Amino acid sequence: MPKTSRHYLLLFLIFAFSFSYRMLLMHWETYPPGADIGLHESVIYSIVGSGNTNFAYNNYQMGGGLSLTFPGFHIFVSYVIMMTGMPDYLALSTVVSFFSSFIVLCAYLIARVLQGEAAALTVAFLAAISRFDIEMLLWGGFPNVVTLMLMPLAFYLFMQRERFSLLPFLVATTILSGSIFLTHSISAVLFVLITILTAALATIFSRQVGVSRTHALSWVLPLFLGALIVLPFLTEAAGAYQTNASQLKVVMSDIQDALLSTRILPLEYVLPSFICIPLFFLFSREYKKRFFTVPSLLLAVWVAVPLFLTQGYIVGFYTDYNRFLYYVILPAVILIAMAIDHGSSFFAEMVDIYLSVKKRVTTAISSSEYTCGLMPSRSRKTLYACFSLVLLVLAFFAVPIFLTPVQGVTIQSFYQTMNSPEYEAIEWARKNTATDSIFVSDALYGWWFSGFAQRSVISAVDPQYLALAREVGPAEFAKNLLDTDYVIDNGLIQVREDGGYIGRHNPMFLTKLNWTYFPYAFLNFNNAETQITYQVNGNPQSICLDQVPVREMWIENDSKQATIVVKKGNDFINYTQLVSIYQGLNFVNMSITLESQLDYVSLNRIDFTIHSKGRVIGEIERKTIGLLDEGVKAFSQLIFDKRLPNRADWDNEENPGIIELEYYLEKSSKSEIQISVGTYSVTDDLKYYLDKEITEEFFREIIESNLDSPRKGGNLTITAFDYRSAMKNNSVTYVALRDFDLIPKFVKDPVFGLVFINDYVAIFAVKEARLSGAE
């Protein structure tokens, strides 16, 4: 077989392995992993299902509305589905696996220009096992995967400009540019920046690079032509971005703070990657006999632009900074292949020289059959192949950007969202609910549900994964609804109350930490662990609070305060709990009234169990208790304003965060308890945490100060969440629940009715007549 044919056969085998590997991981557990596949399905059906050509609108995502998902990939897949009749999720996974595998061929073409055939095959194999585009497949970033293939293909044509006449070059690169602009926004921005910056540098340093200024400038023209052919969509997208930007001013702090809390790449992770840039020029000197060439300049800019953008928050540019690392991987793979090729050539040459010298010496001394038979088989090419194989294996297992099969299955399982019972619930909803139904579900399941059930779904997505201002409010609503019944927040402290249908967080107090957007659940009461003892005609009775039926629940709020009211009662006792939050105070008032309903019923005692993330740091004569979570530098304090507990116990070695409070009610007919609960961030100055005595002395002063005058903060706006009014405002008709620990919360609440359940999903219908608040 000719040498060229063998190379192409090997390249085809690498490509076939790449596609098979990706499809195997995508369907390891039947359904493709990742939640975003449902988002892509919702885009497809928003376009083709209703004949809607408004690409900036999604009928199903986050209740339906403005969408900034670029539709190039979805238009392509919709044609594949219509022509083949494949199941939608199979068509999506197959198409994107092909595009991901084509990255192997693009990497091969670029490397062949830089290094030659042998090194290009090494690059192809490394690209086939590259972790980052595979991981993007597994979490569902399909349009991004497509542009990760289109961008290097366009760059290859730019580097090979002299091999084409002007018209074929412009046609090919214009189509590629337009496809990138139509498929993924971040990729489009990076593609334009890298191309223009490379062309500008090549023009400025044309003599050093060895190209004409006309050659470099011809790279820029396809960008304008590509934008022109998709101009109607870009105009529509620009209007959508403008609308979103005007809305974003109101909620930007939520998305921005969440991004800064979770998606920043520290400089110590990014700076080492800049080492790649000079290495491209050094290897260019090795392979092309000059430091500055078009390929070396392009690869250097290709790495530099996304790395600089990872620190975009410094200049007020907010996005998911982790995404930029995906664009660095292919140049990094090419660099690793250069190192393997260069290292293999060097070691092969050294060993070949050593063996040649040894052969001459050995031949002069002895002409044994063993020596003479062994030496001729040692060619430099064979040695090169052996060293390349060894270095490839080392890179495969030692360099974290490559993916072993075991790691692939692990990552696939990590991102796996769907199974047959969960898909069964989606199919049930598609067949048995009205097309205008609005569902609420968790973040991952909600994306799948909206796309494959073809129903409008409000998903409980964290702000750092949102790009649209309109999505922030609905996402927060969904998170609250799936977690609790009531939330009050004054910007300093947050309270979450599960109401009376489930004994869990009754209530929960959350700290607003200094260093993260997300509040920290510090301590909570629990109805299931609150025990009431009373006598009926002298006979002792005992009941846990979660077993006492709910009579009424509601929330009252204005600009100065908000109060959650929960009333419970049975034939003998009534229990009323009011939790009030005030503007500018980080202490909450919790007021409890327990009273008998009949003359022959008397109250004996009530015991509370409090779960806390901190340890008791100090107490003063049963008037107050301070708690500290040193790990997150959060402090909490309980102040017993009305009726001191008869006993407070927290000396529990197995569960140091548990506090037990006992109140003896002395056979009264009515008793009132008031507790002020505060929690907030404290100093992270290490001098206050050097030893236990220093820490306790520092916090004792804080505890005493709060007893005299509770700590105050700014006059931030009070926000309140009432699950019934929120569902009414969002026109919710169903809730799809996967957290079975919350089943009692919905089953016992007359607002909801169970309409579907299997081992993984429960679907509840919302009874509109009950949303007014009547029990």
Buried (B, 14 or more C-beta within 10 A) or exposed (E): EEEEEEBEEBBEEBBEBBBEBBBBBBBBBEBBBBBBBBBBBBBBBBBBBEEEEEBBBBBBBBBBBBBBBBBBBBBBBBEBBEEEEBEBBBBBBBBBBBBBBBBBBBBBBBBBBBBEBBBBBBBBBBBBBBBBBBBBBBBBBBBBBBBBBBBBBBBBBBBBBEEBEEEEBBEBBBBBBBBBBBBBBBBBBBBBBBBBBBBBBBBEBBEBBBBBEEBBBBBBBBBEBBBEBBEEBBEBBEEBBEBBEEBBEEBBEBBBBBBBBBBBBEEEEBEEBEEBBEBBBEBBEEBBEEBBBBBBBBBBBBBBBBBBBBBBBEEEEBBEBEBBBBBBBBBBBBBBBBBBBBBBBEBBEEBBEEBEEEBEEBEEEEEEEEBEEEBEEBEBEEBBBBBBEBBBEEBBEEEEBBBEEEBBBEBBEEBBBBBEEBBBBBEBBBEEBEEEBBBBBBBBBBBBBBBBBBBBBBBBBBBBBBBBBBBBBBBBBBBBBBBBBBBBBBBBBBBBBBBBBBBBBBBBBBBBBEEBBBBBBBBBBBBBBBBBBBBBEEEEBEBBBBEBEBBBBBBBBEEEBBBBBBBBBBEBBBBBBBBBBBBBBBBBBBBBBBBBEEEEBBBBBBBBBBBBBBEBBBBEEEBBBBBBBBEBBBBBBBBBBEBBBEEBEBEEEEEEBBBBBBBBBEBEBEBEBBBBBBBBBBEEEEEBBEEEEEBBEBBBEBBEEBBEEBBEBEEEEBBBBBBBBBBBEBBBBBBBBBEEEBBBBBBBBEBBBEBBBEEBBBBBBBEEEBBEBEB
